[in-house]
Amino acid sequence: MTTDKLSERQYGFRPLTSTTAALKAAIDYITKTKSDGLLTLAISLDIKAAFDNAWWPSLLNRLRLIGCPSNIYGLVLDYTTDRTVTLDYAGARVSKPMTKGCIQGSTCGPILWNVILDELLELELPSGCRIQAFADDVLLIVAAKDPLSLQDTTNQALHAIVSWGRGVKLTFSPQKTQAIAFSDKAKNTDIRMNSHSLHFQDDIKLLGVILDNKLRFNKHVTHVINKATALFHKLTLYCKPTWGAHPENIRTIYLQVIQPIVTYAAGIWGHVVGSHVVGRKYISRLLLSMQRRFALRAIKGFRTVSTNAALALAQFTPIDIKILEVNQIELARLTGNCDFLPDDITLEKHIPPHHLLHPARRITFNPHYFHSEAELSSHLSSLPNPIPTIFTDGSKLDDGSVGAAFVCYNGAGPPAVKKFILHRSCSVFQAELFAILQASRWASKHRHTHTLILSDSRAAIQASQNRSNTHPLVAHLHATLHDHSPTGCIDFAWVKAHAGITGNERADTEAKLAATMHRAFDYDLFPISFVKLMARERSLTEWRERYEKAQQGQHTRDLLPTIDHIHTLLKSTHITFTLTQTLTGHAFNKSYLHKFKLAEDEVCPCDGATPQNLDHLLRSCPEFSAFRHKHEETCGYLGVDPYNLVGLLPHRAGIRSYFRLSDSILRVLKEYNASS
């Protein structure tokens, strides 16, 4: 049985699908019907204890109807026959025969559920209806030209769905079923399910995303902000500026927990963050306000530190920019196109597992490993007959050009050379795999009985070795090996790069030359890694510009003018309470305290006249001259300005000395001011 016989409108428990794909399909249909001038509503149906009530007779009947092979049908029949559940309690044992349920944790349970529900997805519903599912979450969308037609069509569809449920012993719950109308006219309909009237809501939660009747997603953004804020309040119990969780742990919690929660399904709703429509900019402000709280904890900063400085020092990409980045990546996955390339350059999509060769037909091979020319020559000389050896390689030049090539040595004559050019968006990994595939096709075409294909890409060799790999180039390679198997054998080997192996060096040269060719591309499918890279670079560029142009965080920007300077600095040191005070200017110095009316004046006790800001403390306050002398001596030895932080960045010793000075001052500053 192949999953080709199952409905494409089931998005759950299927490879290469996702909740985002299910949401996009639904929203695209809703958007289209609305643009066509039709009244539209959606109903999220709830199946009571769906997996527990999956009735096995209906499963077996469905398998017969779709023509399931007798051997697989027999396995399923045996699997569901004579099963019992036993409960031991208080010395007593009770057993009961099972006739329904998808066994929890079972490997085949999900596919069996899909087989049962597939019949529902294939029901003949009235025109204007679309039904889809993600596992047991069933969504019905109905569109019609007027309220009366919409009402009749919807009620007919619900009647058919409920009747199907009765036939397979699945019950739909009207109480938990949610309905939403996407216009006021659509809301003026009487929709009934099992004689229960369904009440329209302004929004429904579908697969973790809140859909409102205007498809503006404002409530969803508010929901994720509240969810993240609730987690923040729990985090604050264990994190204060001077004690608690380590800043790096907080940063990890944010990046691995909070950010994924906020950006979930951003491919569906993320566009609203970048919208310039009046009234939408506040969404970005709300998101940044939430993110700022985590950033302050991650840098152990005071609450008065600006959002711009806090995010930069925490090394958090502003969340509105991050959402747009995730939006671009997810849309590329869903549509097969991206903003960075023309529409005729499409995404390299993995092959659905059921389209791969049958496992029994896939060729298994164990590659050889050669670290030198001598090892390779020894292996070849041990063979009973000379065999063709094909060296493959892929290359990506500094200008982004990508090429692949193979060099075939067969006898004493000159080697055969084939070069290929790939689109600039392709990766070196793709180029390596493409070269291996073309070499295999060459060997098959020339009907060589025994061929050795060599590559210096361990990743490409290991990917090719994986019989279940769904990468399209690997799948085509296995198909080639299968087709060639009746007439010959192809072996594979990894060779160490730049180890003086003649064939490998020649293949490397030819691959570089191939990248410079001017002709049509031999391969032009871009990998998702290209979109991730480009989206990340776009985000970083926008973040750089925002940081440098922001009106807030001037003290931090005076010390470290760019985001790149901050990243360089934090490779040499780590965030501490005093480091954050130094870089933000928000510390226990009197200038800062006086600004917030926490000190009577701002003058330093050293002379009773000079404002006690951080610049004064670091450069000239006589109270700390001993600390300062050590730092200036270190910087004098290094030949750098002791107070130019950017100039100190290339010198780890200078950076550490600078922050030892600031740390020594800030640790005793409160006591110094209090005693003066």
HUMO-V892713 format. One record per residue. N is the residue number from 1. OMEGA is omega as a letter, one per 40 degrees, with the letter a starting at -180 (none if undefined). NEAR is the number of other C-alpha atoms within 10 Angstrom. Layout:
n=(N | N)
omega=(OMEGA | OMEGA)
near=(NEAR | NEAR)
This chain:
n=(1 | 2 | 3 | 4 | 5 | 6 | 7 | 8 | 9 | 10 | 11 | 12 | 13 | 14 | 15 | 16 | 17 | 18 | 19 | 20 | 21 | 22 | 23 | 24 | 25 | 26 | 27 | 28 | 29 | 30 | 31 | 32 | 33 | 34 | 35 | 36 | 37 | 38 | 39 | 40 | 41 | 42 | 43 | 44 | 45 | 46 | 47 | 48 | 49 | 50 | 51 | 52 | 53 | 54 | 55 | 56 | 57 | 58 | 59 | 60 | 61 | 62 | 63 | 64 | 65 | 66 | 67 | 68 | 69 | 70 | 71 | 72 | 73 | 74 | 75 | 76 | 77 | 78 | 79 | 80 | 81 | 82 | 83 | 84 | 85 | 86 | 87 | 88 | 89 | 90 | 91 | 92 | 93 | 94 | 95 | 96 | 97 | 98 | 99 | 100 | 101 | 102 | 103 | 104 | 105 | 106 | 107 | 108 | 109 | 110 | 111 | 112 | 113 | 114 | 115 | 116 | 117 | 118 | 119 | 120 | 121 | 122 | 123 | 124 | 125 | 126 | 127 | 128 | 129 | 130 | 131 | 132 | 133 | 134 | 135 | 136 | 137 | 138 | 139 | 140 | 141 | 142 | 143 | 144 | 145 | 146 | 147 | 148 | 149 | 150 | 151 | 152 | 153 | 154 | 155 | 156 | 157 | 158 | 159 | 160 | 161 | 162 | 163 | 164 | 165 | 166 | 167 | 168 | 169 | 170 | 171 | 172 | 173 | 174 | 175 | 176 | 177 | 178 | 179 | 180 | 181 | 182 | 183 | 184 | 185 | 186 | 187 | 188 | 189 | 190 | 191 | 192 | 193 | 194 | 195 | 196 | 197 | 198 | 199 | 200 | 201 | 202 | 203 | 204 | 205 | 206 | 207 | 208 | 209 | 210 | 211 | 212 | 213 | 214 | 215 | 216 | 217 | 218 | 219 | 220 | 221 | 222 | 223 | 224 | 225 | 226 | 227 | 228 | 229 | 230 | 231 | 232 | 233 | 234 | 235 | 236 | 237 | 238 | 239 | 240 | 241 | 242 | 243 | 244 | 245 | 246 | 247 | 248 | 249 | 250 | 251 | 252 | 253 | 254 | 255 | 256 | 257 | 258 | 259 | 260 | 261 | 262 | 263 | 264 | 265 | 266 | 267 | 268 | 269 | 270 | 271 | 272 | 273 | 274 | 275 | 276 | 277 | 278 | 279 | 280 | 281 | 282 | 283 | 284 | 285 | 286 | 287 | 288 | 289 | 290 | 291 | 292 | 293 | 294 | 295 | 296 | 297 | 298 | 299 | 300 | 301 | 302 | 303 | 304 | 305 | 306 | 307 | 308 | 309 | 310 | 311 | 312 | 313 | 314 | 315 | 316 | 317 | 318 | 319 | 320 | 321 | 322 | 323 | 324 | 325 | 326 | 327 | 328 | 329 | 330 | 331 | 332 | 333 | 334 | 335 | 336 | 337 | 338 | 339 | 340 | 341 | 342 | 343 | 344 | 345 | 346 | 347 | 348 | 349 | 350 | 351 | 352 | 353 | 354 | 355 | 356 | 357 | 358 | 359 | 360 | 361 | 362 | 363 | 364 | 365 | 366 | 367 | 368 | 369 | 370 | 371 | 372 | 373 | 374 | 375 | 376 | 377 | 378 | 379 | 380 | 381 | 382 | 383 | 384 | 385 | 386 | 387 | 388 | 389 | 390 | 391 | 392 | 393 | 394 | 395 | 396 | 397 | 398 | 399 | 400 | 401 | 402 | 403 | 404 | 405 | 406 | 407 | 408 | 409 | 410 | 411 | 412 | 413 | 414 | 415 | 416 | 417 | 418 | 419 | 420 | 421 | 422 | 423 | 424 | 425 | 426 | 427 | 428 | 429 | 430 | 431 | 432 | 433 | 434 | 435 | 436 | 437 | 438 | 439 | 440 | 441 | 442 | 443 | 444 | 445 | 446 | 447 | 448 | 449 | 450 | 451 | 452 | 453 | 454 | 455 | 456 | 457 | 458 | 459 | 460 | 461 | 462 | 463 | 464 | 465 | 466 | 467 | 468 | 469 | 470 | 471 | 472 | 473 | 474 | 475 | 476 | 477 | 478 | 479 | 480 | 481 | 482 | 483 | 484 | 485 | 486 | 487 | 488 | 489 | 490 | 491 | 492 | 493 | 494 | 495 | 496 | 497 | 498 | 499 | 500 | 501 | 502 | 503 | 504 | 505 | 506 | 507 | 508 | 509 | 510 | 511 | 512 | 513 | 514 | 515 | 516 | 517 | 518 | 519 | 520 | 521 | 522 | 523 | 524 | 525 | 526 | 527 | 528 | 529 | 530 | 531 | 532 | 533 | 534 | 535 | 536 | 537 | 538 | 539 | 540 | 541 | 542 | 543 | 544 | 545 | 546 | 547 | 548 | 549 | 550 | 551 | 552 | 553 | 554 | 555 | 556 | 557 | 558 | 559 | 560 | 561 | 562 | 563 | 564 | 565 | 566 | 567 | 568 | 569 | 570 | 571 | 572 | 573 | 574 | 575 | 576 | 577 | 578 | 579 | 580 | 581 | 582 | 583 | 584 | 585 | 586 | 587 | 588 | 589 | 590 | 591 | 592 | 593 | 594 | 595 | 596 | 597 | 598 | 599 | 600 | 601 | 602 | 603 | 604 | 605 | 606 | 607 | 608 | 609 | 610 | 611 | 612 | 613 | 614 | 615 | 616 | 617 | 618 | 619 | 620 | 621 | 622 | 623 | 624 | 625 | 626 | 627 | 628 | 629 | 630 | 631 | 632 | 633 | 634 | 635 | 636 | 637 | 638 | 639 | 640 | 641 | 642 | 643 | 644 | 645 | 646 | 647 | 648 | 649 | 650 | 651 | 652 | 653 | 654 | 655 | 656 | 657 | 658 | 659 | 660 | 661 | 662 | 663 | 664 | 665 | 666 | 667 | 668 | 669 | 670 | 671 | 672 | 673 | 674 | 675 | 676)
omega=(i | a | i | a | i | a | i | i | i | a | a | i | i | a | i | i | a | i | i | i | i | i | a | i | a | a | i | i | i | a | a | a | i | i | i | i | a | i | a | i | i | a | i | a | i | i | a | i | a | a | i | a | i | a | a | i | i | i | a | i | i | i | i | a | a | i | i | i | a | a | i | i | i | i | a | i | i | a | a | a | i | i | i | i | a | i | i | a | i | i | i | i | i | i | a | i | a | i | a | i | i | a | a | i | a | i | a | a | a | a | i | i | i | i | a | a | a | a | i | a | i | i | i | a | i | i | a | a | i | i | i | a | i | a | a | i | a | a | i | i | a | i | i | a | a | a | a | i | i | i | a | a | a | a | i | a | i | i | i | a | i | i | i | a | i | a | a | i | i | a | i | a | i | a | a | i | a | i | i | i | a | i | a | i | i | a | a | i | i | a | a | i | a | a | i | i | i | i | a | i | i | i | i | i | a | i | i | i | i | i | i | a | i | a | i | i | i | a | i | i | i | a | a | i | i | i | i | a | i | i | i | a | i | a | a | i | a | a | i | a | a | i | i | a | i | a | a | i | i | i | i | i | a | a | a | a | a | a | i | i | a | a | a | i | i | i | a | a | a | a | a | a | a | a | i | i | i | i | a | a | a | i | i | i | i | a | a | i | i | a | a | a | i | a | i | i | a | i | a | a | i | a | a | i | a | i | a | a | a | a | a | a | i | a | i | i | i | a | i | i | i | i | i | i | i | i | i | a | a | i | i | i | a | a | a | i | i | a | a | a | i | a | a | i | a | a | i | a | i | a | i | a | a | i | i | i | i | a | a | a | a | a | i | i | i | a | i | i | a | a | a | i | a | i | i | a | i | i | a | a | a | i | a | a | i | a | i | i | a | i | a | i | i | a | i | a | a | i | i | i | a | i | i | a | i | a | a | i | a | a | a | a | i | a | i | a | i | a | a | i | a | i | a | i | a | a | i | i | i | a | i | i | a | i | i | i | a | i | i | i | i | a | i | a | a | i | i | a | i | a | i | i | a | i | i | i | i | a | a | i | a | i | i | a | a | a | a | a | a | i | a | i | i | i | i | i | a | i | i | i | i | a | a | a | i | a | a | a | i | i | a | a | i | i | a | a | i | i | i | i | a | a | a | i | i | i | i | i | a | i | i | i | i | a | a | a | i | i | i | a | i | i | a | i | a | i | i | i | i | i | i | i | a | i | i | i | i | i | a | i | i | i | i | a | a | a | a | a | a | i | a | i | a | a | i | a | i | a | a | a | a | i | a | i | i | i | i | i | a | i | a | a | i | a | i | i | a | i | i | i | a | a | a | a | i | a | a | i | a | i | i | a | a | i | a | i | i | i | a | i | a | a | a | i | a | i | i | a | a | i | a | i | a | i | i | a | a | a | a | a | a | a | a | a | a | i | a | a | i | a | a | i | i | a | i | i | i | i | a | i | a | a | i | a | i | i | i | a | a | a | a | i | i | i | a | i | i | a | i | i | a | i | a | a | a | i | a | a | a | i | a | a | a | a | a | none)
near=(15 | 10 | 15 | 10 | 12 | 19 | 18 | 15 | 16 | 22 | 23 | 19 | 16 | 17 | 12 | 14 | 16 | 16 | 18 | 22 | 21 | 20 | 22 | 19 | 16 | 20 | 16 | 12 | 17 | 23 | 15 | 14 | 20 | 17 | 10 | 11 | 12 | 21 | 24 | 28 | 26 | 24 | 22 | 20 | 22 | 19 | 18 | 15 | 14 | 19 | 20 | 13 | 17 | 23 | 21 | 22 | 15 | 18 | 23 | 19 | 11 | 17 | 20 | 13 | 10 | 13 | 11 | 16 | 12 | 12 | 10 | 12 | 16 | 13 | 11 | 17 | 15 | 11 | 10 | 19 | 13 | 10 | 12 | 11 | 9 | 10 | 9 | 9 | 8 | 5 | 5 | 7 | 9 | 9 | 10 | 10 | 11 | 14 | 15 | 18 | 18 | 21 | 14 | 11 | 8 | 8 | 10 | 12 | 16 | 18 | 17 | 22 | 21 | 25 | 20 | 22 | 25 | 20 | 18 | 21 | 22 | 14 | 13 | 11 | 19 | 15 | 11 | 16 | 19 | 19 | 22 | 25 | 25 | 22 | 18 | 19 | 17 | 20 | 21 | 21 | 24 | 25 | 28 | 23 | 15 | 15 | 20 | 15 | 14 | 26 | 22 | 16 | 21 | 29 | 18 | 16 | 24 | 21 | 17 | 16 | 22 | 17 | 16 | 16 | 16 | 11 | 11 | 18 | 15 | 21 | 19 | 22 | 17 | 19 | 13 | 13 | 18 | 21 | 22 | 23 | 25 | 21 | 15 | 11 | 14 | 23 | 21 | 14 | 20 | 17 | 22 | 17 | 20 | 14 | 9 | 11 | 12 | 20 | 17 | 22 | 13 | 13 | 20 | 21 | 12 | 17 | 14 | 15 | 22 | 21 | 22 | 19 | 19 | 12 | 16 | 15 | 21 | 17 | 15 | 20 | 23 | 15 | 15 | 21 | 21 | 13 | 14 | 21 | 18 | 11 | 14 | 18 | 11 | 10 | 17 | 14 | 10 | 11 | 17 | 18 | 18 | 11 | 10 | 15 | 18 | 17 | 22 | 14 | 11 | 21 | 20 | 12 | 15 | 21 | 13 | 11 | 13 | 21 | 17 | 14 | 16 | 21 | 21 | 19 | 23 | 24 | 24 | 19 | 23 | 24 | 16 | 22 | 25 | 15 | 13 | 9 | 9 | 7 | 8 | 15 | 14 | 11 | 18 | 20 | 14 | 15 | 21 | 19 | 16 | 18 | 27 | 24 | 19 | 25 | 27 | 26 | 25 | 30 | 28 | 27 | 28 | 18 | 14 | 11 | 21 | 20 | 22 | 23 | 25 | 29 | 24 | 25 | 24 | 25 | 17 | 20 | 18 | 22 | 22 | 22 | 22 | 23 | 29 | 23 | 24 | 21 | 21 | 24 | 25 | 23 | 19 | 19 | 21 | 17 | 12 | 18 | 21 | 24 | 13 | 13 | 12 | 9 | 11 | 10 | 17 | 17 | 21 | 19 | 16 | 15 | 18 | 15 | 17 | 13 | 12 | 19 | 17 | 10 | 10 | 7 | 15 | 18 | 19 | 14 | 13 | 11 | 17 | 15 | 17 | 19 | 16 | 16 | 17 | 11 | 13 | 16 | 12 | 10 | 12 | 16 | 11 | 9 | 9 | 7 | 8 | 13 | 17 | 19 | 23 | 27 | 30 | 35 | 32 | 34 | 28 | 22 | 15 | 7 | 9 | 14 | 20 | 30 | 36 | 33 | 31 | 33 | 27 | 23 | 17 | 15 | 11 | 6 | 7 | 10 | 16 | 11 | 16 | 19 | 23 | 26 | 27 | 28 | 20 | 20 | 22 | 23 | 21 | 20 | 19 | 25 | 28 | 26 | 27 | 28 | 30 | 30 | 23 | 22 | 26 | 24 | 18 | 17 | 26 | 23 | 11 | 8 | 16 | 16 | 16 | 17 | 23 | 21 | 24 | 28 | 29 | 25 | 21 | 16 | 14 | 21 | 22 | 13 | 18 | 24 | 18 | 16 | 18 | 17 | 18 | 19 | 18 | 16 | 23 | 26 | 24 | 20 | 22 | 26 | 17 | 21 | 24 | 17 | 14 | 20 | 16 | 10 | 11 | 16 | 18 | 19 | 16 | 22 | 19 | 21 | 24 | 18 | 16 | 13 | 13 | 12 | 20 | 13 | 22 | 25 | 18 | 17 | 28 | 26 | 16 | 24 | 30 | 22 | 19 | 23 | 25 | 15 | 16 | 8 | 8 | 11 | 15 | 14 | 18 | 18 | 20 | 24 | 18 | 19 | 13 | 18 | 24 | 17 | 12 | 18 | 23 | 19 | 13 | 15 | 20 | 19 | 12 | 14 | 21 | 17 | 13 | 14 | 21 | 17 | 11 | 13 | 10 | 15 | 20 | 19 | 15 | 24 | 22 | 14 | 17 | 21 | 17 | 18 | 21 | 13 | 15 | 21 | 15 | 14 | 20 | 15 | 10 | 14 | 13 | 12 | 17 | 18 | 20 | 25 | 21 | 24 | 23 | 21 | 23 | 25 | 20 | 22 | 23 | 22 | 24 | 25 | 23 | 20 | 17 | 16 | 12 | 10 | 12 | 13 | 15 | 10 | 16 | 21 | 18 | 21 | 18 | 15 | 10 | 11 | 10 | 14 | 19 | 23 | 19 | 25 | 13 | 14 | 22 | 21 | 14 | 13 | 18 | 14 | 13 | 16 | 15 | 10 | 19 | 25 | 12 | 15 | 22 | 21 | 13 | 17 | 21 | 13 | 9 | 14 | 13 | 16 | 14 | 22 | 18 | 13 | 20 | 19 | 14 | 22 | 20 | 13 | 15 | 14 | 15 | 26 | 23 | 16 | 22 | 24 | 17 | 18 | 22 | 22 | 19 | 14 | 20 | 23 | 13 | 11 | 17 | 14 | 10 | 15 | 14 | 8 | 8 | 8)
